[in-house]
Amino acid sequence: MKKSFCNVFFLVAFCFVLSHARKIKPEKPCKHLTVFYHDIIFNGTNTANATSAATANPTQLGNTNFGMLVVFDDPITKDRLLLSPPIARAQGFYFYDMKDTYNAWFAYTLIFNSTEHKGTINIMGADMMMEETRDLSVVGGTGDFFMARGVATFRTDTQQGTAYFRLQMDIKLYECY
């Protein structure tokens, strides 16, 4: 009798939890932002303008910068203009992790401190640079983005050799609190 009561109790509790679980609708994000990420790599002479620097040199394995680690503190703007007022900073790192093609792995935090947004969004994942669009995971956040989860879609907007690139980031959050 005791065993069947426990089984019924756990079955009812399990059904209760499932019925009150938060439903995620992937077709409709709860927050959506489109921003532009600007990266100016330090070349030895552009100290005043550089927003990132290689901290580990590439290896001699291939010609894709394999092994190079870059640390950055890049401005994030609402539009494509580098000199527009930043609405956030992207702080983190990326490293080149494929020998035969350009690919980087990113881990960084978008830090918002504006009248529109306060808080952070944490993003990480592989950037398959040769693809037109690439999806990275939104794995958390704070403030206005508390415990956010979703997808940040990268699109290379412009590139000037290895000195400068701009990414359009389409951030869709599917879990917002």
C-alpha positions in Angstrom: 0.0 0.0 0.0 2.8 2.4 1.0 4.7 1.7 -2.3 1.7 2.4 -4.5 0.9 5.6 -2.6 4.5 6.8 -3.2 4.2 5.9 -6.9 0.9 7.8 -7.2 2.3 10.8 -5.3 5.4 11.0 -7.5 3.3 10.6 -10.7 1.0 13.5 -9.6 3.9 15.7 -8.6 5.6 15.0 -11.9 2.5 15.9 -13.9 2.1 19.1 -11.8 5.7 20.1 -12.6 5.3 19.4 -16.3 2.0 21.4 -16.5 3.7 24.5 -14.9 6.9 24.3 -16.8 7.8 27.4 -18.8 7.0 27.0 -22.5 9.6 28.3 -24.9 8.3 29.3 -28.3 11.3 29.3 -30.7 9.3 31.0 -33.4 8.8 34.1 -31.3 11.7 35.6 -29.3 10.8 37.5 -26.1 13.6 40.1 -26.8 15.3 41.0 -30.1 18.3 43.2 -30.7 20.3 44.0 -33.8 23.7 45.6 -33.0 27.1 46.0 -34.6 30.4 44.7 -33.2 33.5 46.6 -34.3 37.0 45.0 -33.9 40.3 46.9 -34.5 43.2 44.6 -33.9 46.5 46.1 -32.5 49.2 46.1 -35.2 52.0 47.6 -33.2 51.4 51.2 -34.1 47.6 51.9 -33.5 47.6 52.0 -29.7 45.0 54.8 -29.5 42.5 53.1 -31.8 43.0 49.3 -31.2 40.2 47.5 -29.4 41.8 44.0 -29.5 45.2 42.4 -29.3 46.7 39.0 -30.1 48.0 37.6 -26.9 49.2 34.3 -28.4 50.8 34.1 -31.8 49.6 31.7 -34.5 51.3 28.4 -34.9 53.0 27.3 -38.1 50.2 24.7 -38.7 48.5 26.0 -41.8 47.9 29.6 -42.9 44.7 30.2 -41.0 46.1 31.8 -37.8 45.6 28.5 -36.0 46.3 28.9 -32.3 46.2 32.7 -32.2 44.3 34.0 -29.2 42.8 37.5 -29.3 41.5 39.4 -26.3 39.1 42.3 -27.0 37.2 45.2 -25.5 35.1 46.2 -28.6 32.4 48.9 -29.0 28.9 47.8 -29.8 26.8 50.3 -31.8 23.2 50.5 -33.0 24.3 51.3 -36.5 27.2 50.5 -38.8 29.2 53.6 -37.9 32.3 52.9 -35.8 32.2 56.4 -34.3 28.5 56.2 -33.2 28.1 56.3 -29.4 28.5 52.7 -28.1 25.4 51.2 -26.5 27.5 48.4 -25.0 31.1 46.9 -24.9 32.0 43.3 -25.9 34.7 42.0 -23.6 36.2 38.6 -24.0 38.3 36.5 -26.3 38.4 34.5 -29.5 40.9 32.0 -30.8 41.4 30.4 -34.2 40.9 26.7 -33.9 41.0 25.1 -37.3 44.1 24.3 -39.4 42.5 24.1 -42.8 40.0 27.0 -42.8 39.3 30.2 -40.9 37.2 29.5 -37.8 37.2 31.1 -34.4 35.7 30.2 -31.1 34.3 33.2 -29.1 33.5 33.7 -25.4 32.5 37.1 -24.3 30.1 39.4 -22.4 28.1 42.3 -23.9 28.1 44.9 -21.1 25.2 47.4 -21.5 25.2 50.6 -19.5 22.8 53.0 -21.3 19.5 54.6 -20.8 17.9 51.8 -22.9 19.5 48.7 -21.3 21.4 47.8 -18.2 23.0 44.4 -17.7 25.0 41.8 -19.5 24.5 39.1 -22.2 27.0 36.2 -22.3 27.7 34.7 -25.7 29.9 31.8 -26.7 30.4 29.4 -29.6 32.1 28.6 -32.9 32.2 31.3 -35.6 32.5 29.4 -38.9 33.8 32.5 -40.7 33.3 31.2 -44.3 29.5 30.8 -43.7 27.3 33.8 -44.5 25.6 33.6 -41.2 26.7 31.9 -38.0 24.8 31.1 -34.8 26.4 31.4 -31.4 24.7 30.6 -28.1 23.4 33.1 -25.6 24.1 31.3 -22.4 23.1 33.8 -19.7 22.9 37.4 -18.6 22.2 39.9 -15.8 20.1 43.0 -15.2 17.6 43.5 -18.1 18.8 40.2 -19.5 18.7 38.2 -16.3 19.3 34.5 -17.1 18.7 35.1 -20.8 19.1 32.2 -23.3 18.9 32.4 -27.1 20.9 32.8 -30.3 23.2 35.5 -31.6 23.4 35.3 -35.4 26.7 36.8 -36.8 26.9 38.2 -40.3 30.2 39.8 -41.4 29.2 43.3 -42.5 32.7 44.5 -43.6 36.3 43.4 -43.3 39.5 45.4 -44.0 42.2 42.7 -44.2 43.2 41.7 -40.6 43.1 45.3 -39.3 39.3 45.8 -38.9 36.1 43.9 -39.1 32.5 44.6 -38.3 29.8 42.0 -37.5 26.1 42.5 -37.5 24.7 40.6 -34.5 21.1 39.7 -34.6 20.4 38.6 -31.0 17.1 36.7 -30.3 16.3 35.8 -26.7 13.9 33.0 -26.2 14.1 32.8 -22.4 13.5 36.1 -20.6 12.7 36.7 -16.9 
